[in-house]
Amino acid sequence: MLIPPPLCPFTAARIAGLQATVLLLLTLLVKAKVQIKTASALGLFLLALQTLVFLAAAGALGLVAIGGAALVLNRPRPAEA
């Protein structure tokens, strides 16, 4: 013999389960938002660092090129006979 289902489809256990599920999903959503903001901040920091390293390397190469050109242009020329 089967027990007839209760008239109310929501039991206390089902409501508690739904509340726990909603709480879990909200917690995961907040965690994801925090992770996104952290990763975004880290990405911006790494991009700025990469830009500064590139500018420093380009500046050093520019100084070496200017110094080499100055050495070539200012070297003593042999006297022509």
BALOGU-418134 format. One record per residue (C-alpha): residue in one letter; x, y, z; residue number from 0. Coordinates in Angstrom, 3 decimals, decimal comma. Layout:
# BALOGU-418134
aa | c1 | c2 | c3 | i
A | X | Y | Z | NUM
...
//
This chain:
# BALOGU-418134
aa | c1 | c2 | c3 | i
M | 0,000 | 0,000 | 0,000 | 0
L | 1,390 | 3,406 | -1,056 | 1
I | 1,359 | 6,428 | 1,212 | 2
P | -0,390 | 9,336 | -0,531 | 3
P | 1,819 | 12,406 | -1,056 | 4
P | 1,155 | 15,323 | 1,292 | 5
L | -1,046 | 18,129 | 0,065 | 6
C | 1,729 | 20,686 | 0,464 | 7
P | 4,575 | 19,953 | -1,984 | 8
F | 7,105 | 21,841 | 0,162 | 9
T | 8,247 | 20,026 | 3,245 | 10
A | 10,606 | 21,418 | 5,870 | 11
A | 13,453 | 19,272 | 4,555 | 12
R | 12,917 | 20,446 | 0,980 | 13
I | 12,815 | 24,105 | 2,055 | 14
A | 15,985 | 23,646 | 4,101 | 15
G | 17,651 | 22,012 | 1,093 | 16
L | 16,650 | 24,899 | -1,166 | 17
Q | 17,963 | 27,433 | 1,353 | 18
A | 21,263 | 25,595 | 1,580 | 19
T | 21,508 | 25,478 | -2,221 | 20
V | 20,816 | 29,206 | -2,550 | 21
L | 23,370 | 29,993 | 0,155 | 22
L | 25,964 | 27,819 | -1,592 | 23
L | 25,325 | 29,445 | -4,967 | 24
L | 25,551 | 32,949 | -3,490 | 25
T | 28,799 | 32,043 | -1,755 | 26
L | 30,249 | 30,697 | -4,999 | 27
L | 29,135 | 33,828 | -6,850 | 28
V | 30,863 | 36,117 | -4,347 | 29
K | 33,991 | 33,941 | -4,472 | 30
A | 34,029 | 34,116 | -8,273 | 31
K | 33,672 | 37,908 | -8,226 | 32
V | 36,578 | 38,210 | -5,785 | 33
Q | 38,707 | 35,908 | -7,930 | 34
I | 37,889 | 37,924 | -11,058 | 35
K | 38,848 | 41,204 | -9,367 | 36
T | 42,067 | 39,680 | -8,005 | 37
A | 43,037 | 38,250 | -11,379 | 38
S | 42,220 | 41,540 | -13,073 | 39
A | 44,397 | 43,486 | -10,637 | 40
L | 47,226 | 40,991 | -11,085 | 41
G | 46,875 | 41,254 | -14,863 | 42
L | 47,053 | 45,046 | -14,766 | 43
F | 50,129 | 44,903 | -12,523 | 44
L | 51,877 | 42,452 | -14,856 | 45
L | 50,973 | 44,564 | -17,891 | 46
A | 52,441 | 47,668 | -16,248 | 47
L | 55,572 | 45,747 | -15,286 | 48
Q | 55,965 | 44,407 | -18,814 | 49
T | 55,561 | 47,916 | -20,242 | 50
L | 58,166 | 49,347 | -17,870 | 51
V | 60,642 | 46,559 | -18,684 | 52
F | 60,096 | 47,117 | -22,411 | 53
L | 60,622 | 50,873 | -22,066 | 54
A | 63,770 | 50,332 | -19,989 | 55
A | 65,182 | 47,871 | -22,534 | 56
A | 64,342 | 50,179 | -25,431 | 57
G | 65,956 | 53,109 | -23,614 | 58
A | 69,102 | 51,088 | -22,925 | 59
L | 69,336 | 50,019 | -26,555 | 60
G | 68,828 | 53,618 | -27,618 | 61
L | 71,621 | 54,793 | -25,339 | 62
V | 73,950 | 52,089 | -26,670 | 63
A | 73,126 | 53,085 | -30,254 | 64
I | 73,696 | 56,787 | -29,550 | 65
G | 76,933 | 56,008 | -27,717 | 66
G | 78,147 | 53,835 | -30,583 | 67
A | 77,295 | 56,514 | -33,120 | 68
A | 79,120 | 59,129 | -31,032 | 69
L | 82,208 | 56,908 | -30,843 | 70
V | 82,179 | 56,319 | -34,588 | 71
L | 81,706 | 60,001 | -35,407 | 72
N | 84,312 | 61,273 | -32,911 | 73
R | 87,120 | 58,816 | -33,527 | 74
P | 90,335 | 60,348 | -34,795 | 75
R | 90,723 | 60,054 | -38,528 | 76
P | 94,080 | 59,034 | -39,955 | 77
A | 95,970 | 61,854 | -41,605 | 78
E | 95,841 | 61,675 | -45,360 | 79
A | 99,156 | 61,810 | -47,098 | 80
//
